[in-house]
């Protein structure tokens, strides 16, 4: 299969283009996609069980203040020594605030996302994956990456996983999540001011596409803004996809998995990149490095 990429359409040079824009559709169409029954969190639960079975110990409610070479410093002052430390915090945040190894602020970062996690009465007549594009997609992209403003004509992704997996919600109900790409927090947008109005805009566009009032069927809801991504989840700039997916910041050009003899990185902000398969691959790369004594 050959790809023709028109950087003029996106208003970006080839080095600034999101390469995933080309790669991901090919992989999904050519090889298909997989769904984990019960949701993707079940992968973490399974890994936890395997870890505990092997004698591992998991500590929660232990905020990390600093990560040194072979030592973790907790917010309560405790210091924990380790032969090897594998850090899966957001790379942009961790390298600047925990390791103080390298500030990535000068790099290009991805967009952020405005999220609605909804529990609703009944089922929606939508596929597992649905995208409602803005009428002027180029203008929408420019609002995110150039003018860094909130567009009136937005694009929306909806995941309706309950149509594939009914175990995700109680009988007679279903869950969806709604993702709207928006500028990251480098924009200076005040989400405390914009949150309610932007949510209304999202619901109104969905209503116009599906033909009924979604608001009346919502029984549970959680909203996550770019400010929440940064302040509650320590995602640098609220950039949910980490470093921008330009060709000069992908794969080998992302921060490498080994920072030192005792400290390693895994996750979407490091080599080889974002997306669940590559995030897990970063874990495997790190595990192999340690197993090989590197």
Secondary structure by P-SEA (a helix, b strand, c coil): cbbbbccccccccccccccccccaaaaaaabbbbbcccccaaaaaaaaaaaaaabbbbbcccccccccccbbbcccbbbbbccbbbbcccaaaaacccccccccccbbbbbbbbccccccccccccccccccccccaaaaaaacccccccccbbbbbbbccccccccccccccbbbbbbbbbbcccccccccccaaaaaaaaaaaaaaaaccccccccccccccccccccccccccccccccccccccccccccccccccccbbbbcccccccccaaaaaaaaaaaaaaaaacc
